[in-house]
Amino acid sequence: MAEENLGRIDISGVDKFYGDVHAVRGVNLSVPAGSYCCLLGPSGCGKSSLLRMIAGHESIDAGDIKIDGRTILGQPARQRPTAMMFQSYALFPHMTCRDNVAFSQKMRGVDKETRYAKTQNMLDMVQMGDFADRLPAQLSGGQRQRIALARALITEPKVLLLDEPLSALDENLRVLMRNELRMMQQRLGITFVHVTHTNTEAIATSDVVVVMGAGVIDQAGAPHEVFNRPASTYTARFLGGHNVLTARDIATHPGSDRTTLAPEGDAPFYSLRQDLTRIEAATGDQPGPETVIKAIEYEGSSFKVTLAQNDTNPIIARINDREFEGSDLAVGTPVRVRYDPSDLCPMST
């Protein structure tokens, strides 16, 4: 199938107001056909509004949205080449799983034998074929999600829209289901647009991660690029796992045997991954200032070590558990910060 028929999304200059609240501000975004895109950000950043505008559940106040080069503005939701999987799953409680999945086919006038055959194939695909006669109340959260997914996919959309699909699940099931969603997307080859506020979820599933804040896109790109080279302090802090350093911080903690370090460019801030931040017990013959360990938290495969900087911008090092257990580090230990200067990433405010 040609790429242009797989659900390319082009969003141009889209604005959305709720009264005086400018919820989405001139957003421009292209989502490649057949890709998995995650809209990532905190509550109120505009990500769900953007998803609902693609679906046709919200009008737009300015701009355009195209799928495969054709505008979808003015088309009702049921006529768009999209399907929506809601956060609540929105299953009919009085209908069996089979009838929930077959509902859209029934509304289109598909005969019972044909729609039930297609429904069974879809239930089998999401590993729910043996649950066709159960009611939603008789299912677990993960099973209800699979039924909601089958109900959305049976319409054969070019674009599947997922609004916080994993938020109601416990951690272990969330990891399992995000892997299943990713494998399903790769198997079907259609475009997925997935809204989440969980950074690990977005990084693990997506081809394209879009970090949003205050109604605008702060950064968009491949997950490894966005994580390793955040463009702003907002993205670095929201993704987590980074120290946000000023040029003064770098001068204070030079990271090498030199007493000063001149980073490339004149950026106001730099990110440094916490797992690439090293600390070592301070000795009198080492250059550079000392600081002390303020807190140590065990995280399973690593230890999170927080240094006694100011509370709003602490320096954190994440140390492999075996490496940590072979050291003499403890709360109150004087240490020096070390890192490879090439691991510093310049950022805007």
C-alpha positions, 0 to 999 in steps of 0.5 A: 500500500502506498504511503499516501494511503496510510494516514499521513496527518498534516496540522497547520496553524491550528488554534482552539479557544474555550472562551478566553482560554487559548488552549491550542496556539498555532500548532503545526505538526506533520505525522508520517503515514503509518507511524506511532505518534505520542502527544506528551504533556501535563494536564491542560497543555492542549494535547487532548484538545488536539486529538479531539479536533482530529477526531471531529469531536471539537471544532477548530477556530483557525488553521487546517487539518489534513489526512492524506492531503485532504482537509477533514474540516467540515466532515462529521466524526463518523465520516472521517478516516479515523477511529477514537479509543476513549480513556473510559473505553465507553463500552455499552454495559448491556451488550456482549463483547461481540455486540460492542465490537459489531455495533458500528457494522450494525449501524452501517447495515451490515448483515448479522452473519457478515458482521459477526464473522468480521467481529470474531476475526477482530476479537481473535486478533486482540486475543479476546475470541473466547470472551465474545459472550461476556459483558464488559462488567465481567472483564478486567481492565486490560480485557476491556481495553482490548474490546475497545481497541477491537471496536475501534479497529473494525471500522478500518480507519487510516488513523487510530486516536487513543486518549490516555488509553493506559491511565486506568491500568496498574503498572505491570499491565500498563507495560504489557498493554503498551507493548501490545499497542505498539505491536498492533500498530506495526502489524496493521501499518496504520497511523496511531496518535496516542495522548499521554502524560507519562514520559516512559510510555511515550518514549517506549511506544512512539516513532514520533514524540511531541512534547506539548506545554501551554498549548504549543509544541515545545519539541517533536522528534524521534524519542531517542533524539528528544530525550538525548537532546532536549531543546528547552528546560521545559522538555528536559524537566518534563521528560525527567532523567536530566540535570538542568545546569546553568553556565555558572553550575558548569563552572562550579562543577567542571566535570574534569580535572580542569577548574573551568570549562567553557561549553560550546556556544552561549546557551543559558542552560545545559542538560546533562543526563542523570545516568551520565552524571558521576560523583566520587568521594572528595579528597584533599588533592582533587581540584574543584569544590566539594558538595555533600550527598543529601539523599539516597534512594534505591530504585532497583537497578540503580540508586538515585543520589541527590546532592545538597544544592538548592531545592529547586534545581538539585543535581542528581546522579543515578548510579548502577546498583553494583557500582554503588554497593562497591563504594563508600557513598552515604548521606553526608559524604563530601563528593565532587561531580564529574562528567564528560563535557561532550554529554552537555546539551545546550538548551533554551529557557 
